[in-house]
Amino acid sequence: MSKDNRPEHKTVFICQQCGKESLKWLGHCPNCQEWNSFAEQTVVVATSSFQSTISTGLPLELSQIVIEDGERLPLPLNEFNRVLGGGLVAGSLILIGGDPGVGKSTLLLQVAGLVAQIHGTVVYVSGEETQRQIKLRAERLNIKGEGLFLLAETNLEAILNQIEELSPNLVVIDSIQAIFSPELNSTSGSINQVRECTIGLMHWAKRHAVPIFLVGHVTKDGSIAGPRVLEHIVDVVLYLEGETFSPYRLLRSVKNRFGSSNEIGVFEMKIQGLVEVANPSQAFLSQRGNETIGSVVVPTFEGSRPIMIEIQALTSPTSFGLPRRTANGVDFNRLLLITAVLSRRTGLKLGNQDILVNVAGGLKISEPATDLGIALAIISSFRNTGIDPQTAAVGEVGLNGELRAIPQLDRRVNEATRLGFKRCLIPKASSRINVPPESELVPVSTLREAIRVGLVIDNPEK
């Protein structure tokens, strides 16, 4: 800091993908492995006006801190409440990202309209659209707008002055990459601007105990654009996911200081906006046909919710020397592992087969409990043999072809029974569970045994 209290500046090179700083230009970022991503920027050495402490109070003993009623602001969308852990926490900063056009602005405008209607004043700040454009979307969503104030502004100081005057119960910033602080000598969307503007909004939210939603752009690999420290500053990080041609949208929590970080909310995009799906299992299985070759239903877990999904597989003789492996909705490395186990432990000759695996409905599943379902779908397609449509399968496959125990098996089986499935293939190590009497459990210990009892007709000639 200079003697006249003016901030000092220095020139650094910052990676535009991950935010890594360097005193000299680098052609290859050692942190995110991107090429030609470093850009020269001038940064402020001294602390900015937003980097004051959140509170100057004295330390309090944990047992003496009293949580008052109303610390959480419940939202009128049950799926949104589930992802947030029960509602909006006062003073929380929530970052929501997603691909362009997936519905981030639509969802937050719906939430803003409902909160304004029930709880009071809401300020929706747009740095990318005019007030008339937002009004057109609100009319399509049938949002009347009493108590919902629209502000088309990108200057952070002007935004803070306006929300200070209105004293809202909720603030929405769309998007954080469009906001800039005039105190910084860089353009909006740069690493410094995104970081400093987020810090400024965070301090305002904590000081006034008002929750703030931040809409964030994403990079080509799907992560939040800007410095990685941005996800550390905020309290909650949400991703809105969905396939281009699928009506379903998944709101996934990847960080939540006030609840589970593995919850998902399921919505369906309609003309009137995003409508919550109360029964995701039934929705994802609603288009399942009677043809069960290469199709297996698996009870998986997303956060605290069991969901029935359909895993489809297709095998075809390759036209090239190297067979292809395509995974849509499942982990690609997991598909390679299961294919190797099938080839080695069950004798299936998959070396000349292209294998495609897909999760119907656009879901992305990563838990190992889907291994058995993937394996059975591949075998069913390879042998052109069906699987009982009233049978579900769940289990983790080991490298020796054994089936390992999985957690929450009783809740998975109960969900399958509720949707009309009569039989469930499970690992023998997890067979001692309490399930409805109409459920038939088929405990299996190896992948070979699961193939023998899972397929309707086992064709050994294949």
C-alpha positions as a printed Julia matrix, in Angstrom:
462×3 Matrix{Float64}:
   0.0     0.0     0.0
   1.46    3.36   -0.95
   1.66    6.31    1.41
  -1.36    8.04   -0.11
  -3.45    4.89    0.54
  -3.91    4.28   -3.16
  -3.83    0.6    -4.17
  -0.72   -0.65   -5.91
  -0.92   -2.57   -9.17
   1.19   -5.29  -10.73
   1.1    -7.2   -13.99
   0.64  -10.97  -13.89
  -0.39  -13.68  -16.32
  -3.57  -15.57  -15.4
  -4.93  -18.78  -16.91
  -8.4   -18.04  -18.24
  -9.51  -21.64  -17.62
  -8.5   -22.36  -14.02
  -7.24  -19.03  -12.63
  -3.6   -20.02  -12.0
  -1.32  -17.0   -11.76
   2.21  -16.72  -13.11
   4.74  -13.89  -13.15
   5.63  -14.75  -16.75
   3.7   -16.0   -19.77
   3.39  -19.76  -20.14
   2.25  -21.55  -23.25
   0.98  -24.56  -21.28
  -0.85  -24.3   -17.97
   0.68  -26.75  -15.47
  -2.55  -26.8   -13.44
  -5.35  -27.5   -15.97
  -3.14  -28.62  -18.9
  -4.68  -26.08  -21.29
  -2.61  -24.49  -24.08
  -2.39  -20.74  -24.8
  -4.74  -19.9   -21.92
  -2.56  -17.32  -20.1
  -3.51  -13.67  -20.53
  -1.78  -10.61  -19.17
  -3.78   -8.72  -16.55
  -3.23   -5.96  -14.05
  -4.18   -6.89  -10.51
  -4.57   -4.87   -7.35
  -2.02   -5.74   -4.69
  -3.81   -4.01   -1.84
  -7.08   -5.34   -0.5
 -10.18   -3.94   -2.13
 -13.08   -2.3    -0.35
 -14.99   -5.6    -0.48
 -12.36   -7.6     1.39
 -13.29   -6.38    4.83
 -14.12   -8.89    7.5
 -17.63  -10.28    7.58
 -18.08   -9.51   11.26
 -16.14   -7.57   13.87
 -17.92   -9.21   16.79
 -16.32  -11.13   19.64
 -15.84  -14.9    19.51
 -18.8   -16.89   20.85
 -18.88  -20.3    22.44
 -20.66  -22.75   20.17
 -23.11  -23.83   22.88
 -24.17  -20.21   23.4
 -25.09  -19.51   19.78
 -28.88  -19.45   19.29
 -30.43  -20.18   15.91
 -33.58  -18.12   15.48
 -36.69  -19.24   13.65
 -36.73  -18.3    10.01
 -33.06  -19.08    9.37
 -34.23  -21.1     6.38
 -36.49  -19.66    3.71
 -38.58  -22.54    2.32
 -39.13  -22.5    -1.42
 -42.48  -23.51   -2.95
 -40.68  -26.07   -5.16
 -40.16  -29.35   -3.3
 -37.46  -30.55   -5.73
 -35.5   -27.32   -5.21
 -35.9   -27.61   -1.43
 -34.57  -31.17   -1.54
 -31.39  -30.1    -3.34
 -30.81  -27.13   -1.0
 -31.32  -29.26    2.11
 -34.69  -27.84    3.17
 -34.69  -24.26    1.89
 -32.57  -21.16    1.51
 -30.31  -20.35    4.45
 -30.19  -16.67    5.4
 -27.05  -15.01    4.06
 -26.1   -17.95    1.83
 -24.46  -17.56   -1.57
 -25.66  -20.12   -4.15
 -23.9   -20.61   -7.48
 -25.83  -22.36  -10.25
 -24.2   -23.36  -13.53
 -25.18  -25.27  -16.65
 -24.93  -25.36  -20.41
 -26.39  -22.46  -22.42
 -30.13  -22.87  -22.95
 -30.58  -25.57  -20.33
 -32.99  -23.4   -18.32
 -30.99  -21.65  -15.56
 -32.6   -18.23  -16.05
 -36.04  -19.8   -16.49
 -35.77  -21.76  -13.25
 -34.48  -18.81  -11.21
 -37.12  -16.46  -12.61
 -39.79  -18.97  -11.55
 -38.22  -19.22   -8.08
 -37.97  -15.43   -7.83
 -41.63  -15.01   -8.77
 -42.81  -17.6    -6.23
 -40.65  -16.18   -3.42
 -41.91  -12.65   -4.16
 -45.48  -13.9    -4.06
 -45.09  -15.71   -0.73
 -42.24  -14.15    1.26
 -41.79  -10.59    0.01
 -39.46   -8.44   -2.1
 -37.08  -10.08   -4.58
 -34.54   -8.32   -6.81
 -33.6    -9.98  -10.12
 -30.43   -8.42  -11.52
 -29.73   -9.14  -15.18
 -26.48   -8.17  -16.83
 -27.28   -9.85  -20.15
 -30.96   -9.07  -20.83
 -33.1    -5.97  -20.74
 -36.11   -5.6   -18.5
 -38.44   -5.97  -21.5
 -36.83   -9.27  -22.48
 -37.27  -10.62  -18.96
 -40.87   -9.41  -18.98
 -41.56  -11.44  -22.14
 -40.22  -14.58  -20.48
 -42.23  -13.84  -17.33
 -45.44  -13.63  -19.37
 -44.69  -16.99  -20.97
 -44.14  -18.45  -17.49
 -47.34  -16.8   -16.19
 -45.43  -14.81  -13.55
 -47.39  -11.75  -12.44
 -44.43  -10.08  -10.74
 -45.83   -8.35   -7.65
 -42.87   -7.76   -5.35
 -40.37   -8.83   -8.02
 -38.07   -5.97   -9.07
 -36.03   -6.24  -12.28
 -32.69   -4.43  -12.5
 -30.67   -4.37  -15.72
 -27.24   -3.37  -14.42
 -23.64   -4.6   -14.57
 -21.89   -2.14  -12.23
 -21.39   -3.8    -8.85
 -21.52   -0.57   -6.87
 -24.82    0.41   -8.49
 -26.24   -3.04   -7.82
 -25.27   -2.94   -4.15
 -26.78    0.53   -3.76
 -30.08   -0.57   -5.29
 -30.5    -3.76   -3.28
 -29.46   -1.88   -0.14
 -32.34    0.52   -0.74
 -34.94   -2.17   -1.55
 -33.98   -4.51    1.36
 -35.1    -7.68   -0.45
 -35.59  -11.19    0.9
 -33.79  -12.73   -2.11
 -31.39  -11.5    -4.79
 -30.67  -13.16   -8.13
 -27.58  -12.17  -10.16
 -27.73  -13.32  -13.81
 -24.86  -13.72  -14.43
 -21.77  -13.18  -12.29
 -19.53  -13.09  -15.4
 -21.39   -9.98  -16.62
 -20.85   -7.98  -13.4
 -17.81   -5.71  -13.03
 -16.3    -3.49  -10.35
 -15.0    -0.08  -11.52
 -12.22   -0.31   -8.94
 -10.48   -3.02  -10.97
  -8.62   -2.31  -14.18
  -9.94   -5.32  -16.13
 -12.95   -6.24  -18.21
 -16.04   -8.04  -16.91
 -15.74  -11.8   -16.95
 -12.01  -11.78  -16.21
 -10.57  -13.79  -13.36
 -10.11  -10.76  -11.1
 -13.54   -9.31  -11.78
 -15.38  -12.57  -11.14
 -13.49  -13.19   -7.91
 -13.78   -9.66   -6.49
 -17.45   -9.23   -7.45
 -18.29  -12.56   -5.84
 -16.49  -11.54   -2.66
 -18.34   -8.22   -2.62
 -21.72   -9.93   -2.98
 -20.77  -12.5    -0.36
 -20.01   -9.83    2.24
 -23.29   -8.04    1.5
 -25.24  -11.31    1.82
 -23.6   -12.23    5.15
 -24.01   -8.75    6.57
 -27.71   -8.45    5.68
 -28.61  -12.17    6.08
 -30.11  -12.25    2.58
 -29.57  -15.26    0.26
 -28.16  -14.56   -3.2
 -28.32  -16.72   -6.32
 -25.45  -16.38   -8.78
 -25.76  -17.72  -12.33
 -22.38  -18.88  -13.65
 -21.24  -19.64  -17.19
 -19.57  -22.96  -17.88
 -16.51  -23.86  -19.93
 -16.41  -26.36  -22.79
 -15.81  -29.23  -20.35
 -18.88  -28.29  -18.29
 -17.2   -26.74  -15.23
 -17.94  -23.27  -13.85
 -16.07  -20.59  -15.81
 -13.69  -18.38  -13.85
 -11.23  -19.11  -11.06
 -11.55  -22.37   -9.18
 -11.59  -20.35   -5.96
 -15.08  -19.15   -6.97
 -16.56  -22.5    -5.93
 -14.75  -22.23   -2.58
 -16.18  -18.77   -1.85
 -19.84  -19.68   -2.3
 -21.83  -21.84    0.11
 -23.69  -23.98   -2.44
 -22.78  -25.07   -5.97
 -25.57  -26.42   -8.18
 -25.49  -27.71  -11.75
 -28.53  -27.81  -14.02
 -28.06  -30.71  -16.42
 -30.07  -32.04  -19.33
 -29.76  -33.47  -22.8
 -30.61  -31.21  -25.72
 -33.5   -33.36  -26.96
 -34.72  -34.56  -23.56
 -37.45  -32.69  -21.66
 -35.96  -33.63  -18.27
 -33.61  -31.39  -16.33
 -31.6   -32.48  -13.3
 -30.59  -29.96  -10.65
 -27.55  -31.53   -9.0
 -25.78  -30.36   -5.85
 -21.99  -30.77   -5.86
 -21.31  -28.61   -2.79
 -23.65  -27.7     0.05
 -22.56  -26.36    3.42
 -26.09  -26.74    4.76
 -27.11  -30.17    3.48
 -26.2   -33.21    1.43
 -23.91  -32.62   -1.54
 -25.29  -35.57   -3.55
 -28.95  -34.62   -3.92
 -30.71  -34.11   -7.24
 -33.97  -32.47   -8.18
 -35.83  -33.59  -11.3
 -37.74  -31.14  -13.5
 -39.47  -31.38  -16.85
 -39.26  -28.54  -19.37
 -42.7   -27.55  -20.63
 -44.24  -24.5   -22.29
 -45.04  -22.98  -18.89
 -41.46  -23.48  -17.69
 -39.77  -26.09  -15.53
 -42.25  -28.34  -13.72
 -41.02  -30.55  -10.89
 -41.28  -34.32  -11.33
 -42.65  -35.86   -8.14
 -41.94  -39.49   -9.13
 -38.66  -39.61  -11.13
 -38.54  -43.43  -11.24
 -41.88  -43.68  -12.98
 -40.96  -40.84  -15.34
 -37.69  -42.43  -16.45
 -39.34  -45.81  -17.02
 -42.52  -44.5   -18.66
 -41.24  -45.07  -22.21
 -39.75  -48.5   -21.59
 -41.11  -50.95  -24.14
 -41.83  -54.64  -23.92
 -38.65  -55.5   -25.79
 -36.14  -56.31  -23.05
 -33.15  -57.42  -25.13
 -30.2   -55.31  -23.99
 -32.34  -53.48  -21.4
 -32.04  -53.81  -17.61
 -33.67  -51.78  -14.83
 -31.39  -50.84  -11.93
 -32.4   -49.26   -8.58
 -29.74  -46.6    -8.1
 -29.27  -43.92   -5.44
 -28.98  -40.18   -5.96
 -28.36  -38.48   -2.64
 -31.03  -39.75   -0.25
 -33.44  -40.84   -2.99
 -33.7   -44.25   -4.71
 -34.39  -43.93   -8.43
 -35.15  -46.68  -10.94
 -33.26  -46.23  -14.2
 -33.11  -48.17  -17.44
 -29.68  -49.16  -18.75
 -29.54  -50.08  -22.42
 -26.7   -51.79  -24.26
 -26.05  -52.65  -27.88
 -23.29  -54.84  -29.27
 -22.42  -55.03  -32.94
 -19.53  -56.58  -34.88
 -16.96  -53.88  -35.51
 -16.19  -52.73  -39.02
 -12.68  -51.68  -38.04
  -9.74  -53.36  -36.41
 -10.22  -51.63  -33.05
 -13.69  -52.02  -31.48
 -15.37  -48.94  -30.05
 -16.66  -48.44  -26.54
 -19.29  -45.72  -26.12
 -20.7   -44.72  -22.71
 -23.6   -42.28  -22.42
 -24.62  -41.61  -18.82
 -22.17  -44.08  -17.24
 -18.47  -43.76  -16.47
 -16.38  -44.74  -19.49
 -13.63  -46.33  -17.39
 -16.25  -48.37  -15.55
 -17.54  -49.66  -18.89
 -14.02  -50.74  -19.85
 -13.64  -52.54  -16.52
 -16.94  -54.43  -16.88
 -16.15  -55.37  -20.48
 -12.75  -56.74  -19.43
 -14.31  -58.78  -16.6
 -16.95  -60.2   -18.96
 -14.29  -61.23  -21.46
 -11.94  -62.74  -18.89
 -14.23  -64.28  -16.28
 -17.27  -65.36  -18.32
 -15.61  -66.29  -21.63
 -17.59  -63.81  -23.76
 -15.71  -62.95  -26.94
 -16.19  -59.19  -27.0
 -12.89  -58.33  -28.66
 -14.52  -57.85  -32.06
 -17.67  -56.12  -30.82
 -18.57  -52.43  -30.68
 -20.3   -51.85  -27.32
 -22.64  -48.93  -26.69
 -24.18  -48.34  -23.25
 -26.83  -45.69  -22.58
 -28.82  -44.53  -19.54
 -32.35  -43.66  -20.69
 -33.67  -40.23  -19.76
 -30.37  -38.33  -19.78
 -29.27  -39.32  -16.28
 -25.57  -39.56  -15.44
 -24.8   -42.4   -13.03
 -21.44  -42.97  -11.37
 -22.05  -45.38   -8.5
 -20.64  -48.95   -8.8
 -24.03  -50.48   -7.86
 -25.01  -50.26  -11.55
 -22.22  -52.67  -12.61
 -24.44  -55.75  -12.64
 -27.1   -54.0   -14.7
 -24.52  -52.85  -17.27
 -23.03  -56.36  -17.49
 -26.43  -58.04  -17.96
 -27.46  -55.51  -20.61
 -24.28  -56.16  -22.59
 -24.7   -59.96  -22.34
 -28.38  -59.74  -23.29
 -27.58  -57.77  -26.42
 -24.6   -59.96  -27.34
 -26.62  -63.18  -27.06
 -29.82  -61.58  -28.41
 -31.58  -62.94  -25.34
 -34.19  -61.08  -23.33
 -34.37  -60.37  -19.62
 -37.52  -60.77  -17.57
 -39.2   -57.3   -17.73
 -40.26  -57.66  -14.08
 -36.67  -58.24  -12.92
 -34.32  -55.57  -11.57
 -30.61  -56.05  -10.95
 -28.15  -54.27   -8.69
 -24.63  -55.03   -7.53
 -20.98  -54.06   -7.81
 -18.75  -56.27   -9.98
 -15.22  -57.06   -8.79
 -12.24  -57.86  -10.99
 -12.57  -61.56  -10.2
 -16.18  -61.6   -11.35
 -17.57  -61.59   -7.81
 -20.53  -59.44   -6.74
 -19.88  -57.13   -3.82
 -22.31  -55.74   -1.26
 -23.86  -52.31   -1.78
 -25.4   -49.84    0.7
 -29.1   -49.01    1.15
 -30.19  -52.23   -0.55
 -33.5   -52.47    1.32
 -34.62  -49.05    0.1
 -33.63  -49.93   -3.46
 -35.66  -53.13   -3.38
 -38.65  -51.34   -1.84
 -38.57  -48.78   -4.67
 -38.46  -51.57   -7.25
 -41.38  -53.34   -5.56
 -43.4   -50.13   -5.46
 -43.11  -49.82   -9.25
 -44.25  -53.4    -9.84
 -40.98  -55.35  -10.19
 -41.4   -58.88   -8.79
 -37.81  -60.09   -8.74
 -34.48  -58.47   -7.9
 -30.98  -59.85   -8.46
 -28.77  -58.81   -5.56
 -25.31  -59.73   -4.22
 -25.42  -62.68   -1.85
 -23.41  -60.69    0.71
 -26.37  -58.31    1.08
 -29.21  -60.84    1.09
 -30.21  -60.34    4.76
 -32.52  -57.36    4.43
 -36.12  -56.58    5.27
 -38.23  -56.31    2.11
 -41.95  -56.6     1.29
 -43.27  -60.18    1.13
 -44.2   -59.8    -2.54
 -40.54  -59.18   -3.44
 -38.51  -62.15   -4.63
 -34.82  -61.74   -3.9
 -32.37  -63.73   -6.01
 -28.98  -63.62   -4.26
 -26.04  -64.34   -6.56
 -22.36  -64.42   -5.67
 -20.67  -64.27   -9.09
 -21.28  -62.75  -12.48
 -21.56  -66.2   -14.05
 -24.37  -67.09  -11.66
 -26.14  -63.79  -12.39
 -26.01  -64.54  -16.12
 -27.47  -68.0   -15.59
 -30.46  -66.83  -13.57
 -30.9   -63.37  -15.08
 -31.42  -64.15  -18.75
 -34.73  -65.6   -19.86
 -33.01  -68.12  -22.16
 -29.3   -68.71  -21.92
 -27.97  -69.58  -25.38
 -24.63  -71.38  -24.89
 -23.94  -71.48  -28.63
 -23.08  -67.78  -28.52
